[in-house]
Amino acid sequence: MKKYVLSLVYFVLGLSLFSGVLSAAELTVKVESDVNDGNIGCALFLNPKGFPMDASGAIVKFAQNTPAGTEFIFSNLKSGKYAISVMNDQNGNKILDKNLIGIPKEEWGVSNNVRPNLRAPKFEEAVFEVDEKSDLTLKIRIEK
C-alpha cells in the first residue's frame, strides 16, 4: 500500500511538471522595416526596468534584416505582462545610435507600435499580456 501511494504521488508530481512545460506560450514578433539591411535587435522586457533603451535585464535576440521582414520567436513564456523594444542596428554596435539631442538615428519601434512625440515610450504604453495557454503574434513597424 505504501508503495502504491508513493508511486501515485510521483505520478501526479510528474504530470504537474509536464503540464507546466505544455502550458508555456510562444511569442512570435514580426518586424517590418523600410530599410532592407542592418541587424534587427529585439528585446523582450518582463518589467519596466530599463524599457525601452537599456536591455540589460531583457531577453535580447538579433537577426539579419531582410526585405521580407524579420521574425523572432520567444518560447516558454509564462502568463504575464511584457513589452518589446526593437531597433535596426545599422553599424553593428548593438545599441540604438542617437544624435546630440537624443533623437534616434536608426529605426526603432515598440510593441503596440507606440510612437510618442518628444519622449521615449513608456512600458505601460507598450505592454501586452501573454496567456501561457495560447501563442501570440505581434507585428511591430520600425521607423526613424
Buried (B, 14 or more C-beta within 10 A) or exposed (E): EEEEEEEEEEEEEEEEEEEEEEBBBBBBBBBBBEBEEBBBBBBBBBBBEBBBBEBEBBBBBBEEBEEEBBBBEBEEBEEEBBBBBBBBBBEEEEEBEEEEEEEBEBBBBBBBBBEEEEEBBBBEBBBEEBEBEEBBEBEBBBBE
